[in-house]
Amino acid sequence: MSVAPDPAASIVPDWLSEPGDLNALCTKLWPANARRNSGGEIELGGLWASELASQFGTPLMVIDEDDARSRMRSTLEAFTAAFAEAGTSASIYYAGKAFLTGAVVQWVREEGLNLDVASLGELTLALRAGFPAERIGFHGNNKSVAELSCAIREGVGSIVLDSWYELERLTTLAREMGARPRVRIRVNSGVHASTHSYLATAHEDQKFGVTIADAERMAVQVAEENVLELLGFHSHIGSQIFETSGFLAAADRLLDLHDRTSKAIGRGLPELNLGGGFGIAYLEHETPLAPAHMATELARELAAQAAERGIPLPHVAFEPGRSLIGPAGVTFYEVGTIKAVHVGEGDAVRHYVSVDGGMSDNARPALYDADYTVRLASRASTADAMLVRVAGKHCESGDIVVHDDYLPSDLALGDLVAVPATGAYCHSLSSNYNYLTRPAIVAVRHGAAELMVRRETIEDLLMRDMTFSAAPTPHEQEPTA
């Protein structure tokens, strides 16, 4: 007997299947300490969803501090051990652009990682939070004179040179300030990461870095002028990467460059920086490499590449951000409206669930067409599954938080829903579109919640509008001692 086709199947993406248990939390997507308590609520760090929402309001970003610290610690330990086995050392720079607050800076410092910043604002925050300047790397394709001057004055550990203009600018400042800043040269290795085109950063037709040929000439010039201290070369092939092949291909080209340059300037270069981009799971079918597996494979293969050239493997640095903080974050929203929409000419129905946040607190779906999952957070349910699209409250049709997932059919107004894996590039890319205020951010640990960033108010937004404020216009500020 033939079975009638499901009319909704045509609008369900191939990767999505109806879950057997709508209350289950996939361990790959959620912080290690996430669970449902005896009442059916999602619990993070020992605190219930309703407790957190009642105390701090929604939308609310919650960071599991133990989970974040554990990822930082295990990644550092894995790479340190693997590269020691390969005969060299390794360092991990936390990529601050993923998510940066004063508390996160302190976690990074306490767990022994270095820190990567990309603006005067990020640098100032790091220094004000007590992070040692010598453990900071400064990125950016257009660092201003003020930014470079501050980096020199504060003793930043390394500055990544991104162009010939920046080399000239930094050299001039170093002479004027009587300093000898340490630099890396960012190289377009030509290796393309298997990721969204906006996230792939090593191909030639983009704004970052210089060609391999230019990098060699720049290195020779730095050595001849003897004003800056050259550490080595830097590469970043993209983000959300699930395999080591791209890193190995980039390393192969950079080790050739490293070898040629060392011979040209008559001395070895102490390090090689392969950037970050380690991926995380946003969906149940995605399986990123574990840090220990990635570290072991990269160390073994890089050691073999160096041995083939008859050169020692230099100190190797990496710059992960998303993989350290992304899975530690969960965003809670309150359901405001539910709308059943018939799609196409058939009987397929998609339920639009509108929540009290949106693209102002998570721009990734609109920016990169990124996918997330969603679960009912304030209670458990035994109702049938319904296909949903979680939408934000902005006046924008592209304001989608979760494109496709299932929620219980008894979902009601006022319910709390939770979107996991929001620790990276959500707060960092947040905005005040439609004059929405940005959410509070809370760290949870051992049954206690600590406010990391308070919720914005309407008054915060109006203070910058000179119609309502007589405050003088601030100029670009520099860190104070």
ABEGO torsion letter per residue (X at the ends): XBBBBBAAAAABBAABBBBABAABBBAAABBAABBBBAAGBBBBGGBBAAAAAAAAEOBBBBBBAAAAAAAAAAAAAAAAAAAAAAGBBBBBBBBAAABBBAAAAAAAAAAGBBBBBABAAAAAAAAAAGBBAAABBBBEABBBAAAAAAAAAAGBABBBBABAAAAAAAAAAAAAAGBBBBBBBBBBAGBBBBBBAAABAABABBABEBBAAAAAAAAAAAAAAGABBBAEBBBBAEBGBABAAAAAAAAAAAAAAAAAAAAAAGBBBABBBAEBGBBBBABAABBBBBAAAAAAAAAAAAAAAAAAAGBBBBBBBBBBAAAAAAAABBBBBBBABBBBBBBEABABBBBBBBBABEAAABAAAAAAGBBBBBBBAABBBABBBBBBBBBBABBBAABBABABBBBBAABBBGBBBBBBGAABGAAAABBABGGBBBBBBBBBBGGBBBBABBBBBAAAAAAABAAABABBBBBBBBBBX
